Every structure is written in C-alpha cells, then in structure tokens.
Amino acid sequence: MAKALYARDPWICHLCRKPAEERELSLDHVIPVSMGGNNSLANSAIAHRKCNYARQDRPIQEFQDSITDNSEWLLSLAA
C-alpha cells in the first residue's frame, strides 16, 4: 500500500502540506480507526511522523486549525 500512497500523494504530508523525505513519513488514517475508520487505501494518506503523532485521533480540520506557522515542531519539519 505504501507505493500506492507515494504515487497518489507524492511525498507531501496530507496534514501540513509540506514536502517530506521517505524517512520522515508514516501512514495516517484519514478517519482514525478509533472513530470507525478502516485500513483501506481510500482512508490512508502519508504524513510526517511528527504531524501524525501531534494529530493523534483528532479530525483533520481540528488538527489543521490548531497548528500555526510558528509551531516549534512544524518549523523543525523545514530543517
């Protein structure tokens, strides 16, 4: 499934929309499993490990609304 995700979402984190290297990425569930999501390709996307961890099981919009351009961990993604 990882190859299909990288082809569909070419090295871009679906949470912060910043580019990433393969070693920085993880699989994220668009709808968290804890909220009824499944492991299908349609419910999967690539995300920075840091973004995925920070999001936890919140809805995507809630996570995106919580990040700011000066979030310390978000700035570390650009380094």
C-alpha positions as semicolon CSV with decimal commas, in nm:
position;residue;x (nm);y (nm);z (nm)
1;M;0,000;0,000;0,000
2;A;0,291;0,237;0,068
3;K;0,389;0,252;-0,301
4;A;0,032;0,338;-0,399
5;L;0,022;0,615;-0,138
6;Y;0,353;0,766;-0,251
7;A;0,230;0,763;-0,611
8;R;-0,100;0,926;-0,515
9;D;0,040;1,172;-0,257
10;P;0,389;1,241;-0,397
11;W;0,599;1,298;-0,085
12;I;0,361;1,558;0,058
13;C;0,223;1,535;0,411
14;H;-0,156;1,549;0,388
15;L;-0,177;1,724;0,726
16;C;0,065;2,018;0,694
17;R;0,101;2,003;0,311
18;K;0,481;2,031;0,337
19;P;0,716;1,805;0,138
20;A;0,897;1,526;0,316
21;E;1,157;1,258;0,270
22;E;1,061;0,892;0,297
23;R;1,231;0,853;0,636
24;E;1,008;1,129;0,780
25;L;0,678;0,979;0,665
26;S;0,422;0,748;0,819
27;L;0,083;0,613;0,721
28;D;-0,207;0,812;0,863
29;H;-0,575;0,719;0,873
30;V;-0,789;0,999;0,733
31;I;-1,070;0,884;0,961
32;P;-0,897;0,742;1,270
33;V;-0,960;0,374;1,342
34;S;-1,080;0,481;1,688
35;M;-1,357;0,679;1,514
36;G;-1,465;0,397;1,283
37;G;-1,207;0,436;1,006
38;N;-1,056;0,135;0,831
39;N;-0,724;0,038;0,677
40;S;-0,828;0,088;0,314
41;L;-0,626;0,288;0,063
42;A;-0,910;0,540;0,044
43;N;-0,880;0,604;0,419
44;S;-0,500;0,621;0,419
45;A;-0,261;0,905;0,347
46;I;0,103;0,987;0,410
47;A;0,200;1,228;0,685
48;H;0,512;1,342;0,864
49;R;0,565;1,125;1,169
50;K;0,558;1,443;1,380
51;C;0,230;1,562;1,228
52;N;0,073;1,219;1,266
53;Y;0,179;1,199;1,631
54;A;0,059;1,554;1,704
55;R;-0,277;1,493;1,538
56;Q;-0,345;1,178;1,742
57;D;-0,708;1,083;1,672
58;R;-0,849;1,431;1,614
59;P;-1,037;1,515;1,295
60;I;-0,804;1,660;1,028
61;Q;-0,964;2,004;1,028
62;E;-0,934;2,033;1,406
63;F;-0,564;1,945;1,384
64;Q;-0,501;2,187;1,096
65;D;-0,680;2,466;1,282
66;S;-0,453;2,403;1,583
67;I;-0,122;2,444;1,401
68;T;0,037;2,780;1,340
69;D;0,326;2,883;1,122
70;N;0,543;2,928;1,431
71;S;0,468;2,594;1,597
72;E;0,809;2,470;1,710
73;W;0,764;2,117;1,579
74;L;0,625;2,245;1,247
75;L;0,930;2,466;1,199
76;S;1,152;2,163;1,259
77;L;0,999;1,995;0,951
78;A;1,153;2,259;0,726
79;A;1,504;2,197;0,858
